[in-house]
Amino acid sequence: TTAFPCALAVAATWDTDAIFAYGSAMGKEFADKGANVQLGPGVCVARVPVNGRNFEYVSGEDPYLGWKLAGPLVQGIQSQKVIANAKHWVNNNQETNRYDVNEVVDERTRREMYYPPFEGAIEAGVGSFMCSYNKVNGKWSCENPDTLKDLKQDLGFDGWVMSDWGATHSLSIDAGLDQEMPASIFLNENTIMQALSNGSLNEAQINDSVVRMLTPMYRIGTFDLTTNASNVAKNVSTAEHVELSRRLASEGTILLKNENDMLPLDQLSGSEKIAVVGTRGDKDAIYHGDGSGRVFSANGSLISPYNGLRWGAPEGVTVDLVNTSDPQEAANALKGKDYDYVVVCVGTSASEGIDRDGLTLNANGATDVDLINAVAGVVDQSKLIVAAVIPGAILTDWDDGVGAVLVNFFPGLQYGNALADVIFGKKEPGGRLPLTFPNRENEVGFSESDFPGINGTAVYSEKMLIGYRWYMHNQVKPKYPFGFGLGYTEHKYSDLQINGNNVTFTLANIGKRMGSEIVQLYVQLPKEANEPPMQLKAFGKYVLDAGESTTVSFNLRDRDLSIWSVANHDWEKLNGEYTIFIAASTQDIRLKGSITVQ
């Protein structure tokens, strides 16, 4: 099996074509192993920065980003006649007490913040959903008549709902569950026959569940698969998929800092010396997270940063390994050496079943921050690069003495090659942050009642103010904002034109090399809407040659200019002025205009 980058890493590309290719490749490997359902994609919005499963989810911290990316991911998987499974429905936003926590969420917050990525999956024709362990407003997710009614009736989902493993607590068919996993403890012949006889269940409800299972199988072509026998041990990885993994890892790499355009190292003479520091650069390199999102790659094909850099370096360039993560040992090994560049490899992992201890790279007894600081004490800033592999947001209070910072969310088996591609300029760092990086732990001010909850109940008192919405509302500048990422060229935005719901502007590459830009459109609704100050409503990736320009056009939906009306249980578009921001991140507004609704 190919250890692809995790969903969050691919989300960092903000590239719907890349997302489709990712889904298609995974679907092909599932099909070749004889599977007809892939238990993904995960599309939950990252409410809690320390959530242990944020790396598994394609939405980052934004519902629109999730809506836009969930669709092509589902389409990619199902293009291989394998049924995708959107999970975890719904408000499955923490691992602490995950089996029984009660998530208390108001209707408007659910609709505006947590349903949209699932809607994107539905619009793409997803065949199945997985309901989660937690309760929502006091009712188990897999027997919650409110949220399952929303799913099947209001959102129009026509596939089937399966439980997470062991998340069933009753027969539940009448509430909206169709399949119990992994065993038939509550949904079995005896319980169904008993329910039919006492009138608590009718034949039409059973037929509905059966039709919901069969419909996507016929629609997607699952019955046409030629590989019928399950062969979990079969190696289904291909050279094409390995190359795709490498491309996705580089395109998802985010350049956070690049003092004096230190990177790329594409003008080396051939006599330079580079040191790779830390065991994360070789034997302890991190490629993926743990839990059900972990992938065991075939044939020992994991490429470490050290190997990637020494194999990818220009001819004549020497790459050495300082194979220790002890801060003092590393500093001593570098003292007095004439390395031209030093790459410090650090990282932290995460896993299903447990939330992270914190956002520092020193969590769980690690010394990665100390390693960076120790190396920065003996290496000039102009020579120092930090490459971090992470599961989500982190603290970067160590970056003052560092020349360049590259981060990647669990980049998969080709990490070392992808890192070399970016550092030596064969590829640009194409990623942009799908999450906000804060200045300190719990900067958004969650109380214990909010997370992890008190007496088994977690209250979403912040409503819609998570991630960048909180920062914009409270006028706090984050360390690195949502949507941020540096490239190897520069782009200019100009000539904003707004006609009705159509927004156009000119994007020009004014740098000296080809490069991509992730252009972002944010909307501020009228004050009466009582919404966060800025919300993502459109984006696109554009690759331009040096000196090239293009016209960018976005057509906003009425939905993009609407709020959820609790009174009417429907979307409502208000009269007033809607401010349009064209941006490179939430903190980098390039153009501004408005739409008036009367």
VOGU-3710 file (C-alpha; in Angstrom, 3 decimals, decimal comma):
1> ttafpcalav> 0,000/0,000/0,000  1,190/3,516/-0,755  1,593/5,707/2,333  0,141/8,867/0,837  0,235/12,209/2,665  -2,588/12,550/5,185  -5,817/14,340/4,302  -4,780/17,570/6,039  -1,498/17,603/4,085  -3,382/17,331/0,805
11> aatwdtdaif> -5,903/19,939/1,996  -2,922/22,279/2,353  -2,585/22,230/-1,451  -5,993/23,970/-1,749  -6,057/22,216/-5,142  -9,229/20,391/-6,226  -7,418/18,585/-9,062  -4,781/17,284/-6,659  -7,529/16,207/-4,256  -9,283/14,239/-7,022
21> aygsamgkef> -6,044/12,498/-8,015  -5,413/11,635/-4,353  -8,879/10,117/-3,989  -8,638/8,220/-7,259  -5,299/6,665/-6,347  -6,539/5,594/-2,916  -9,735/4,204/-4,437  -7,714/2,184/-6,951  -5,642/0,601/-4,181  -8,770/-0,254/-2,194
31> adkganvqlg> -10,311/-1,830/-5,288  -7,169/-3,825/-6,015  -7,287/-5,247/-2,494  -10,867/-6,384/-3,081  -12,559/-3,732/-0,966  -15,782/-2,089/-2,086  -15,992/0,611/0,614  -13,262/3,028/1,697  -13,777/4,335/5,219  -13,074/7,899/4,249
41> pgvcvarvpv> -12,873/10,762/3,650  -12,872/12,347/7,081  -14,374/15,814/6,733  -14,883/17,134/10,280  -14,006/20,794/10,854  -11,116/21,320/13,277  -12,800/22,998/16,235  -10,167/21,951/18,801  -6,534/22,667/17,813  -5,211/19,728/19,877
51> ngrnfeyvsg> -7,687/17,187/18,474  -5,709/13,996/17,884  -7,448/13,321/14,559  -7,225/16,721/12,882  -4,668/15,259/10,481  -7,269/12,827/9,132  -9,712/15,542/8,085  -9,693/17,422/4,788  -11,585/20,494/6,031  -8,963/22,186/8,171
61> edpylgwkla> -10,711/24,775/10,339  -13,094/26,078/7,687  -16,479/24,728/6,519  -16,188/26,207/3,023  -12,718/24,732/2,515  -14,155/21,375/3,594  -17,177/21,745/1,302  -14,984/22,565/-1,677  -12,465/19,746/-1,120  -14,782/16,948/0,053
71> gplvqgiqsq> -16,512/16,768/-3,323  -13,532/16,000/-5,585  -12,105/13,657/-2,956  -15,322/11,615/-2,942  -15,482/11,707/-6,743  -11,901/10,478/-6,978  -12,504/7,527/-4,668  -15,769/6,557/-6,336  -14,289/6,864/-9,842  -12,700/3,496/-9,016
81> kvianakhwv> -16,106/1,905/-8,248  -15,297/1,973/-4,529  -17,903/3,580/-2,252  -16,625/6,520/-0,229  -17,676/6,983/3,381  -18,022/10,522/4,750  -17,186/10,630/8,452  -17,752/11,254/11,297  -21,341/12,530/11,401  -21,427/14,793/13,347
91> nnnqetnryd> -19,593/17,142/15,773  -16,963/14,489/16,360  -14,421/17,137/17,311  -12,366/15,633/20,122  -10,805/12,324/21,128  -10,955/12,953/24,875  -13,967/11,002/26,188  -14,838/10,298/22,573  -17,002/7,275/23,311  -19,558/9,157/25,378
101> vnevvdertr> -18,988/12,916/25,334  -22,148/14,968/24,807  -21,505/17,792/22,312  -23,981/20,625/22,933  -24,268/22,620/19,702  -26,974/25,035/18,629  -28,777/24,611/15,308  -27,260/27,592/13,519  -23,710/26,645/14,477  -24,227/23,078/13,271
111> remyyppfeg> -25,654/24,231/9,966  -23,128/26,960/9,205  -19,933/25,481/10,640  -20,136/21,692/10,775  -22,584/20,484/8,104  -21,085/22,098/4,945  -18,186/19,644/4,366  -20,656/16,761/4,590  -22,914/18,619/2,152  -19,999/18,741/-0,275
121> aieagvgsfm> -19,701/14,962/-0,035  -23,448/14,546/-0,609  -23,395/16,826/-3,647  -20,598/14,651/-5,061  -22,794/11,541/-4,684  -21,100/9,929/-1,696  -22,515/6,446/-1,114  -22,209/6,094/2,654  -21,824/8,001/5,914  -20,369/6,965/9,260
131> csynkvngkw> -22,050/8,222/12,410  -19,805/8,961/15,362  -19,409/7,793/18,971  -20,398/11,038/20,649  -23,779/12,368/21,600  -25,170/15,530/20,014  -27,417/17,520/22,333  -27,950/14,529/24,597  -28,658/11,862/21,940  -26,197/9,291/20,609
141> scenpdtlkd> -25,092/10,272/17,125  -26,010/6,875/15,636  -29,569/7,051/16,967  -30,061/10,805/16,866  -33,355/11,495/15,075  -32,530/15,181/14,736  -29,135/15,009/13,042  -29,976/11,874/11,029  -33,189/13,527/9,822  -31,145/16,564/8,829
151> lkqdlgfdgw> -28,830/14,265/6,901  -31,357/12,099/5,066  -34,245/14,494/4,584  -33,021/18,075/4,660  -29,596/17,500/3,054  -30,895/14,878/0,643  -28,417/12,084/1,374  -29,689/8,925/-0,373  -26,975/6,450/0,656  -26,670/4,493/3,873
161> vmsdwgaths> -25,441/5,324/7,370  -23,127/2,880/9,128  -22,045/3,150/12,733  -18,519/3,721/13,858  -17,110/0,543/15,382  -19,163/-0,124/18,521  -21,072/3,184/18,329  -24,515/1,534/18,224  -26,679/1,528/21,359  -30,036/0,279/20,088
171> lsidagldqe> -31,792/-1,078/17,003  -31,799/2,523/15,706  -33,219/1,880/12,216  -36,253/4,022/13,021  -33,888/6,872/14,014  -31,897/6,680/10,754  -29,123/4,099/11,215  -28,844/1,507/8,420  -25,844/-0,658/9,317  -24,228/-1,618/12,604
181> mpasiflnen> -20,475/-2,184/12,598  -18,531/-4,314/13,169  -20,971/-6,893/14,593  -24,756/-7,270/14,706  -25,362/-6,822/18,403  -28,393/-4,536/18,110  -29,234/-4,912/14,409  -29,773/-8,624/13,823  -32,480/-10,986/12,657  -33,927/-11,555/16,118
191> timqalsngs> -34,112/-7,876/17,130  -35,562/-6,873/13,762  -38,220/-9,606/13,820  -39,149/-8,674/17,392  -39,445/-4,983/16,425  -41,621/-5,888/13,451  -43,895/-7,994/15,625  -44,380/-5,336/18,311  -44,862/-2,546/15,776  -41,844/-0,456/16,729
201> lneaqindsv> -40,438/-1,042/13,236  -42,164/-1,530/9,901  -41,172/-3,221/6,672  -40,943/0,060/4,772  -38,173/1,245/7,104  -36,205/-1,952/6,493  -36,713/-1,642/2,753  -35,482/1,932/2,897  -32,206/0,813/4,535  -31,723/-1,936/1,951
211> vrmltpmyri> -32,396/0,392/-0,961  -29,980/2,929/0,507  -27,227/0,285/0,524  -27,932/-1,053/-2,961  -28,468/2,279/-4,706  -24,859/3,570/-4,528  -23,514/0,116/-5,345  -25,372/0,154/-8,669  -24,874/3,866/-9,290  -21,120/3,800/-8,700
221> gtfdlttnas> -20,573/0,421/-10,361  -19,408/-1,525/-7,335  -20,972/-4,720/-8,704  -18,810/-4,314/-11,814  -15,546/-4,696/-9,873  -13,608/-7,683/-11,191  -11,637/-8,155/-7,966  -14,177/-9,765/-5,670  -11,983/-11,611/-3,199  -10,495/-9,638/-0,340
231> nvaknvstae> -6,696/-9,678/-0,329  -5,607/-7,307/2,408  -1,971/-8,436/2,264  -1,595/-7,748/-1,464  0,880/-5,007/-2,396  -1,174/-2,652/-4,549  1,257/0,265/-4,627  2,451/1,410/-8,039  5,272/3,601/-9,321  2,673/6,123/-10,453
241> hvelsrrlas> 1,146/6,297/-6,979  4,552/6,716/-5,342  5,292/9,590/-7,710  1,879/11,113/-6,931  2,658/10,855/-3,222  5,887/12,755/-3,830  4,098/15,467/-5,800  1,335/15,865/-3,217  3,910/16,111/-0,421  5,795/18,935/-2,131
251> egtillknen> 2,629/20,763/-3,165  1,380/20,522/0,424  4,644/21,794/1,924  4,186/25,224/3,526  6,990/27,760/3,670  6,337/29,834/6,777  9,518/31,868/6,834  12,194/32,667/4,251  14,552/35,395/5,445  16,277/37,213/2,574
261> dmlpldqlsg> 14,932/34,643/0,119  17,235/32,022/1,584  15,339/29,278/-0,247  15,469/27,757/-2,764  19,054/26,509/-2,802  19,104/26,444/-6,595  22,307/28,395/-7,177  24,796/26,105/-5,451  28,294/25,887/-6,915  28,720/22,182/-6,181
271> sekiavvgtr> 31,211/22,475/-3,340  28,791/23,261/-0,500  28,320/21,202/2,652  24,918/20,615/4,220  24,207/19,042/7,611  20,939/17,274/8,412  20,433/17,394/12,188  18,213/15,232/14,372  16,991/11,669/14,419  13,765/12,970/12,834
281> gdkdaiyhgd> 15,940/13,409/9,768  16,600/9,695/9,454  15,630/6,728/11,635  12,902/8,548/13,588  11,417/10,498/10,694  7,633/10,946/10,896  5,597/10,080/7,815  2,070/9,457/9,106  -0,124/9,572/12,192  -1,314/6,676/14,313
291> gsgrvfsang> -4,633/4,934/14,742  -6,861/3,890/11,871  -5,286/6,625/9,746  -1,913/4,887/9,799  -0,598/3,253/6,628  2,156/0,661/6,514  4,092/1,299/3,337  5,333/-1,457/1,070  8,884/-2,683/0,652  10,595/-0,333/3,088
301> slispynglr> 10,031/2,516/0,651  9,989/5,355/3,211  12,395/8,111/2,167  13,947/10,009/5,067  14,934/13,680/4,818  18,617/12,713/4,985  18,343/10,271/2,114  16,156/12,585/0,097  18,554/15,502/0,491  21,737/13,560/-0,251
311> wgapegvtvd> 20,181/11,887/-3,277  18,617/15,125/-4,525  21,551/17,456/-3,924  23,368/18,903/-6,936  26,530/17,110/-7,981  29,451/17,832/-5,682  27,316/18,988/-2,732  28,018/17,023/0,457  25,168/16,112/2,797  26,093/14,820/6,280
321> lvntsdpqea> 23,888/13,437/9,047  24,245/14,626/12,629  22,336/11,665/14,015  21,299/12,908/17,425  18,361/14,803/18,863  20,185/15,652/22,059  20,444/19,456/21,962  23,920/19,726/23,455  25,336/16,853/21,408  24,006/18,404/18,211
331> analkgkdyd> 25,411/21,835/19,072  28,805/20,332/19,895  28,860/18,395/16,636  28,281/21,589/14,653  30,680/23,887/16,490  33,612/24,918/14,385  32,298/23,128/11,309  32,060/24,964/8,012  28,621/23,843/6,913  27,033/26,162/4,409
341> yvvvcvgtsa> 23,512/25,125/5,427  22,021/23,207/8,335  18,608/21,512/8,138  17,136/20,683/11,555  14,446/18,006/11,272  11,784/18,023/13,973  8,211/16,914/14,395  5,456/15,612/16,579  2,849/12,940/16,011  -0,810/12,408/16,906
351> segidrdglt> -3,228/9,527/17,048  -6,821/8,490/17,038  -8,038/7,854/20,563  -6,112/10,604/22,332  -5,863/14,365/22,027  -2,477/16,063/21,940  -0,935/17,291/25,202  -0,351/20,678/23,632  0,856/22,476/20,527  4,532/22,700/21,435
361> lnangatdvd> 7,099/20,525/19,663  8,338/19,698/23,173  5,094/17,850/24,033  5,225/14,358/25,529  8,770/14,805/26,838  10,305/15,663/23,467  13,188/18,140/23,152  12,683/19,371/19,579  12,360/23,033/20,591  15,542/22,730/22,658
371> linavagvvd> 17,268/21,142/19,657  16,316/24,048/17,393  17,423/26,632/19,949  20,710/24,840/20,630  21,555/24,661/16,940  20,522/28,306/16,459  23,050/29,178/19,162  25,966/27,908/17,066  24,717/28,334/13,481  24,110/31,676/11,794
381> qsklivaavi> 20,473/32,411/10,953  21,318/32,753/7,251  22,320/29,095/7,188  19,590/27,530/9,331  16,523/25,733/7,948  13,924/23,954/10,089  11,771/21,217/8,545  8,866/20,136/10,737  6,372/17,295/10,282  3,232/17,973/12,281
391> pgailtdwdd> -0,370/16,750/12,807  -2,002/20,187/12,893  -1,376/23,584/14,435  1,843/24,065/16,394  3,597/26,793/18,355  6,582/28,326/16,557  8,017/30,453/19,341  11,458/29,129/18,341  11,657/30,647/14,850  13,330/34,018/15,573
401> gvgavlvnff> 16,831/32,649/15,055  15,890/30,528/12,044  16,329/31,537/8,413  13,664/29,343/6,813  10,815/27,220/8,171  9,089/24,450/6,201  6,165/22,500/7,635  4,219/19,533/6,335  1,263/17,656/7,777  2,296/13,960/7,732
411> pglqygnala> 3,725/13,910/4,194  3,802/10,159/3,527  6,456/7,789/2,229  8,123/10,260/-0,164  8,747/12,957/2,429  12,517/13,056/1,985  12,347/13,371/-1,782  9,599/15,994/-1,592  11,595/18,007/0,956  14,644/17,897/-1,306
421> dvifgkkepg> 12,544/18,960/-4,287  11,405/22,050/-2,378  14,734/22,968/-0,784  16,709/22,656/-4,028  14,039/24,452/-6,058  12,895/21,627/-8,294  9,431/22,261/-6,881  7,956/25,238/-5,088  6,412/24,976/-1,620  2,835/24,984/-2,866
431> grlpltfpnr> 0,981/24,710/0,431  -1,070/27,236/2,365  -2,221/26,846/5,957  -5,654/25,211/6,350  -5,354/26,000/10,074  -4,323/29,032/12,105  -1,028/28,792/14,015  -1,504/30,560/17,380  0,904/32,543/19,520  0,300/30,448/22,636
441> enevgfsesd> -1,576/27,446/23,983  -5,375/27,765/24,021  -5,209/31,266/22,617  -8,905/31,055/21,690  -9,705/30,751/25,399  -11,639/27,498/25,605  -12,975/26,948/29,110  -13,092/23,468/30,599  -16,800/23,460/29,787  -15,975/24,075/26,115
451> fpgingtavy> -13,207/21,471/25,925  -12,850/18,740/27,026  -16,130/19,265/28,865  -17,431/18,936/32,406  -19,246/15,806/33,573  -19,209/14,434/30,046  -20,651/17,537/28,340  -18,742/19,860/25,998  -20,567/23,107/25,178  -19,892/24,962/21,926
461> sekmligyrw> -20,277/28,328/23,634  -17,984/29,942/21,047  -20,611/29,178/18,377  -19,001/30,127/15,037  -15,876/31,744/16,488  -13,306/29,015/15,886  -10,001/29,273/14,047  -9,449/32,457/12,087  -12,997/33,627/12,830  -12,022/33,993/16,492
471> ymhnqvkpky> -8,860/35,923/15,596  -10,675/38,326/13,280  -13,521/38,867/15,761  -11,149/39,573/18,648  -8,632/41,508/16,520  -5,775/39,249/17,577  -2,942/38,706/15,110  -1,995/35,002/15,028  1,565/33,785/14,627  0,773/32,454/11,156
481> pfgfglgyte> -2,703/33,034/9,711  -5,140/30,760/7,922  -4,406/30,699/4,196  -0,771/31,777/4,648  2,217/30,324/2,848  5,190/31,775/1,026  6,292/30,826/-2,470  9,389/31,390/-4,564  7,897/34,241/-6,572  5,670/37,281/-6,046
491> hkysdlqing> 2,148/37,996/-7,264  0,262/41,233/-7,786  -3,530/41,591/-7,526  -5,332/44,386/-9,384  -8,443/45,609/-11,223  -11,217/44,286/-9,002  -14,600/44,226/-10,742  -17,881/43,180/-9,110  -21,046/42,662/-11,141  -23,893/41,103/-9,204
501> nnvtftlani> -22,494/37,929/-7,647  -19,577/37,759/-10,096  -16,185/38,907/-8,841  -13,177/39,268/-11,170  -9,663/40,641/-10,822  -6,253/40,354/-12,438  -3,501/38,195/-10,970  0,058/38,697/-12,225  3,297/36,877/-11,469  5,755/39,753/-11,071
511> gkrmgseivq> 8,613/37,548/-9,871  11,467/35,898/-11,743  10,250/32,304/-11,817  7,124/30,239/-12,357  4,961/29,903/-9,289  1,491/29,249/-7,945  -0,801/31,430/-5,892  -3,808/30,410/-3,813  -6,187/33,350/-4,194  -8,852/33,597/-1,526
521> lyvqlpkean> -12,163/35,450/-1,374  -13,668/36,329/1,989  -17,051/37,898/2,681  -18,149/40,155/5,520  -21,936/40,069/5,882  -24,067/43,031/7,023  -23,854/43,787/10,726  -27,438/42,594/11,237  -26,383/39,069/10,246  -24,350/38,709/13,464
531> eppmqlkafg> -21,657/36,720/11,674  -17,869/36,573/12,096  -16,027/39,471/10,416  -14,596/37,458/7,502  -15,503/34,080/6,061  -13,957/32,157/3,184  -16,391/31,819/0,276  -14,174/31,127/-2,754  -10,596/30,209/-3,623  -8,526/28,920/-6,503
541> kyvldagest> -5,005/27,836/-7,361  -3,298/29,567/-10,288  0,109/28,671/-11,744  1,737/31,456/-13,745  5,037/31,838/-15,562  7,221/34,809/-14,675  5,617/37,913/-16,154  2,334/36,133/-16,933  -1,056/37,398/-15,811  -4,582/35,999/-15,830
551> tvsfnlrdrd> -8,122/37,032/-15,023  -9,554/35,330/-11,957  -13,334/34,991/-11,814  -15,508/33,804/-8,927  -19,277/33,383/-9,057  -20,692/33,558/-5,547  -23,761/31,484/-4,726  -26,673/33,013/-2,887  -25,800/30,507/-0,169  -22,419/32,221/0,204
561> lsiwsvanhd> -24,271/35,417/1,140  -26,801/33,759/3,447  -27,169/32,846/7,100  -29,106/29,999/8,686  -32,438/31,178/10,058  -33,378/29,181/13,143  -36,882/30,644/12,993  -37,470/29,426/9,438  -35,102/26,439/9,520  -33,720/27,578/6,189
571> weklngeyti> -31,111/29,787/4,552  -31,867/33,508/4,483  -30,207/36,269/2,459  -30,352/39,651/4,183  -30,495/43,070/2,621  -27,465/45,291/3,069  -23,832/45,701/2,077  -21,567/42,659/1,765  -17,856/43,470/1,821  -15,683/41,389/-0,502
581> fiaastqdir> -12,031/40,811/0,409  -9,550/39,333/-2,079  -6,645/37,990/-0,073  -3,524/35,847/0,102  -4,416/34,976/3,710  -6,741/36,279/6,411  -4,033/38,782/7,361  -3,043/39,785/3,825  -5,934/41,596/2,118  -5,024/42,647/-1,429
591> lkgsitvq> -8,300/44,044/-2,839  -11,609/45,165/-1,370  -15,063/45,827/-2,813  -18,722/45,340/-1,980  -22,023/43,854/-3,082  -25,295/45,564/-2,147  -28,385/43,413/-1,697  -31,747/45,216/-1,696
//
